[in-house]
Amino acid sequence: MRFAYVAALFLIATGTGVFLACSSSDDTTNNASSSGGSSSGKSSSGSSGASSGNNVADSGGFYYSPDGCVIHCTAHKEAGKAASSARSDKPGAVAWASPDQAIKADTTGITDNAHMASVTLNEGEESEYLEVSNFDFSEVTNDKETWGISVELTRHSIDAGVADSTIEVTFTGGLVDGGVPNSKVLDGVWPREIVGVHHYGQAIDTWGVWLDPIDVRPTAFGARVAAKRIDGVTGPVTAQIDALKVAVCYCNADKK
């Protein structure tokens, strides 16, 4: 099995940008990280998001895993299903309105509840999970090595009174090799204006579990987000999410 290190950097194949926990980049082809190990078809790694590394691209602009294979990533894909789901750790969590609006990117330019999934929180409240699933990762076949998962979303707070509660990847029914994925958060308040796309996870980051290709192909595989109201604000606050997507990064069997 592959043991991965705690921190990883997601470098863009042009060599000019960095794909951290918060980024506006959407180029996920032939990217790599500074952490990892080696095995066949599976990996384990953990990262909190923003971190550092020292990868250097070769003359062809490719990046490699530590065992020498070229990292490829799928596009950040739209889910086939979205729902507000209960949290066992927060029985009184507030449900998301219009969760299906989190699947596709809003093209109207209007950041209101009619075009984004939203939840309104009062003092001390947190949201339920906004959960997406039913992805098509059929290209991640069993002969590949799965190196990472990246969750991408647009987030917004009308009142600037919202922060991350938790961001998780989900494997309903369990993983082939077991384990419980780590959760992630970004520090700070959600922006009042949509200023870019936010990313959680990186090219070499399996969220702390042993990851096999077979784990990402079932329709139950997905991601979920929960928001919380921050202290020190007055009145209810509204959190909004749009275009909640997932990408999977892998190496081919021939390492190319």
Rosetta blueprint (number, residue, H / E / L):
1 M L
2 R L
3 F E
4 A L
5 Y L
6 V L
7 A L
8 A L
9 L L
10 F E
11 L E
12 I L
13 A L
14 T L
15 G L
16 T L
17 G L
18 V E
19 F E
20 L L
21 A L
22 C E
23 S L
24 S L
25 S L
26 D L
27 D L
28 T L
29 T L
30 N L
31 N L
32 A E
33 S L
34 S L
35 S L
36 G L
37 G L
38 S L
39 S L
40 S L
41 G L
42 K L
43 S E
44 S E
45 S L
46 G L
47 S L
48 S L
49 G L
50 A L
51 S L
52 S L
53 G L
54 N L
55 N L
56 V L
57 A L
58 D L
59 S L
60 G L
61 G L
62 F L
63 Y L
64 Y E
65 S L
66 P L
67 D L
68 G L
69 C L
70 V E
71 I L
72 H E
73 C E
74 T L
75 A L
76 H L
77 K E
78 E L
79 A L
80 G L
81 K E
82 A E
83 A E
84 S E
85 S E
86 A L
87 R E
88 S L
89 D L
90 K E
91 P L
92 G L
93 A L
94 V E
95 A L
96 W L
97 A E
98 S L
99 P H
100 D H
101 Q H
102 A H
103 I L
104 K L
105 A L
106 D L
107 T L
108 T L
109 G L
110 I L
111 T L
112 D L
113 N L
114 A L
115 H L
116 M L
117 A E
118 S E
119 V E
120 T E
121 L E
122 N L
123 E L
124 G L
125 E L
126 E E
127 S E
128 E L
129 Y E
130 L E
131 E E
132 V E
133 S E
134 N L
135 F L
136 D L
137 F L
138 S L
139 E L
140 V L
141 T L
142 N L
143 D L
144 K L
145 E E
146 T E
147 W E
148 G E
149 I E
150 S E
151 V E
152 E E
153 L E
154 T E
155 R E
156 H E
157 S E
158 I L
159 D L
160 A L
161 G L
162 V E
163 A E
164 D E
165 S E
166 T E
167 I E
168 E E
169 V E
170 T E
171 F E
172 T L
173 G L
174 G L
175 L L
176 V L
177 D L
178 G L
179 G L
180 V L
181 P L
182 N L
183 S L
184 K E
185 V L
186 L L
187 D L
188 G L
189 V E
190 W L
191 P L
192 R L
193 E L
194 I L
195 V L
196 G L
197 V L
198 H E
199 H E
200 Y E
201 G L
202 Q L
203 A L
204 I L
205 D E
206 T L
207 W L
208 G L
209 V L
210 W E
211 L E
212 D L
213 P H
214 I H
215 D H
216 V H
217 R L
218 P L
219 T L
220 A L
221 F E
222 G E
223 A E
224 R E
225 V E
226 A E
227 A E
228 K E
229 R E
230 I L
231 D L
232 G L
233 V L
234 T L
235 G L
236 P L
237 V E
238 T E
239 A E
240 Q E
241 I E
242 D E
243 A E
244 L E
245 K E
246 V E
247 A E
248 V E
249 C E
250 Y E
251 C E
252 N L
253 A L
254 D L
255 K L
256 K L
